[in-house]
Amino acid sequence: MKKSIEELRQIGKEKLDRIGLRVGLEAKTESKTQIMVCGGTGCHSSSSHILIQNLKDELKAHNLDKEVEVIQTGCFGLCQKGPIVIIYPEGTFYSHVQPADFKEIVEKHIIGKEIVDRLVLDEIKADPNDGLNKLEFYKKQNRNALGNCGLLDPECIDEYLAFKGYEALYKVVTTMTQDQVIQEILDSGLRGRGGAGFPTGMKWKFAKAAQNDKKYVVCNADEGDPGAFMDRSVLEGDPHVIVEAMAIAAYAIGADEGYVYVRAEYPIAVKRLTIAINQAREYGLLGKDIMGTGFNFDLHVRLGAGAFVCGEETALLNSVEGKRGEPRPRPPFPANEGAFKKPTVLNNVETLANIPKIIREGAKWFSDMGTEDSKGTKVFALGGKIANTGLVEVEMGTTLREIVYDIGGGIPDNKAFKAAQTGGPSGGCIPAQHLDTPIDFKSLAEVGSMMGSGGLIVMDEDNCMVDVARFFMDFIVDESCGKCSPCRIGTKRMLEILNRICDGEGQEGDVEKLEDLAKAIKAGSLCALGQTAANPVLSTLRYFRPEYEAHIKDKKCPAGVCKNLITFTIDPAKCVGCSLCAKKCPVNAISGEVKSPFVINQEECIKCGLCLQTCKFKAIDKK
Amino acid sequence: MVDLISIENLEPLKEIIAQHKEEPGCIMPILQETQGAYGYLPIELQKVIADELNIPLSEVYGIVTFYTQFTLVQKGKYKIGVCMGTACYVRGAQNVLDRVERELKIAVGQTTEDKKFTIEATRCLGACGLAPVMMINEDVYGALTPDKIPGILAKY
């Protein structure tokens, strides 16, 4: 049933009475305790959905299912320690919770009012309550785009309404002109979070200025950058914010139809987004005559089909239209000629997630955060060789060191930091000497990388930078759509050179050839995929050139990664002949008599390194 | 697992097409649902889609071969997807993949002769906290090392 704003506010208020205890309000209903279980992809992969069912069943068995609610939420961000469970009103923070832990949680915590010690992280062992404010991981964060992730049930529109949901849309359609909305976004300084960092308000302004009877709003949720999962987490944890933001964008530019183009690899995100759209329709927040103002807007979901290039806006539009996802030459830009040749605004998920709050709190609230050229906050997906893998949101201008060490908890196993990779296949590696670089659009470009969509992969001394460059080039060759030759042929040639360097067949002059090709590809490619394809090579060359030279001239891989350039041997002085390595070796390349030194047959060794990990006597040498 | 429809039976395909025919850009959802129902998109099915939508077969084929999600050949009963996202790669995904290949004696992209397993190197699965990660159909395995592989495969 379509609802008036009064009815929507009433629904939100009643819901807040029930769930306000999550934000420190008094519980005004019979539900006095709420168990929040992370249902993001990471925790879901560790069976958090089974845990939820177990908890519900156990509570029912104890006749506690009215007083204690179990809620599946979006991502809390600390994926490394998942599945995460938070119990309100105390905010008790439990980590690594397995499906079998349900009994202890119900019997000990809920009934016995005691903390389940073994599920508490060491850092907050003394007092696990209010964990979200105590853990170092969260202290330096400023969660805006992720604000609702973990706080509410993403499959319930009433919970979104309880936390001011759709108030921004109401404000826009009832009190603001199109130009006022656009001006507000311009004043906020919000720049696109998908990679290029184009000012969002400008996009909207161009699309509004375009004269046409039909316009579209498209959300780019084709998050292809490997290691980046913030867009997925927003869709999984707070899908209504995207629906609301797209409706605001549509109002601002005069569109009445929208598409969300989302990766097919994100089934949970697709499911929750679809639920959100249906709920919004039911309440009259999508469809005809929204909030009685005569404004019409409706949304469709389109699934990607596994093509990285579709993250490029014009390729994405072709895909929405049911064509091969090849980029189009620009101009015309989508603001003038986008989906089905109509003026179109394309915004990334994280960009949109900022919009409702900017409208509610005002442009200044947003522009007060961040640096001169980069306002607000940015979400990063921390991954790789880092203690706290997960999703973090920080104010622009926070340094890389703060993210890696204070929030990320540093590098595991006492290894040395080698580089942080940002911007994915279009970005670059930032070495240790630039750890104090403030993270903003300009500073990252100055050190030869880029913001990109926010993937941040940490590498340690065991990672070979030539191999990493080869990895990204391999990705690009696979994903180049083939339309223009500099990208299609050029990247292939670069990959061949990188492959031979890693295989120990690098030649004098290879580095120079890579540099020449990089220039040509950058200058000649049609779209951003090609124009930025050489960045991982150029940035590793800039900071790790000696590593390339070691591969080419000395035929050595200093990090010990490139298999053709390393050998494993057993030091007879240290080997006690325990035979463990021989038992573990998957190709039976190790032989010997028990209690006398073993030997590795180099012809058969596949250099998997298992013997090195297995040996307790440090008798295996890798050179 | 849902049972796949035989490509002899074209009725479900026609229903899928009829359902989407009027939407602009309908071919993508049609291909996705068809592959979901039949398991793959052989030329026989593409011909029906081309006829029903009144577009050249070459256009359908062009789209099917452009997107990696679409497949022209039948896959194994169990699809093994080893994540090759950056976070998994820097934590040793290549060694995991090598081991899966060696255990099954097939290369990436291939299917075992008994049609039981297909190995794929997938794009980032987004479970970076569990890196390196592999999926076998819907089951996710995290924090992998090569020596865990034989035990995992033995479950199938």
Interface residues (C-beta under 8 A of the other chain):
Chain A: T41 G42 S45 S46 C79 Q80 G82 G224 D225 P226 G227 A228 F229 R232 A264 E265 Y266 R302 L303 G304 A305 G306 A307 F308 S319 V320 E321 G322 K323 R324 G325 E326 F340 A381 G383 G384 K385 T389 G390 Q421 G424 G455 I457 M459 N463 V468 F471 F472 C481 K584 P586 V587 I606 C608 G609 L610 Q613
Chain B: P24 G25 C26 I27 M28 P29 L31 Q32 G62 I63 F66 Y67 T68 Q69 F70 M84 G85 T86 A87 Y89 V90 R91 N95 D98 R99 R102 T122 R123 C124 L125 G126 A127 C128 G129 L130 A131 V133 V140 G142 T145 P146 D147
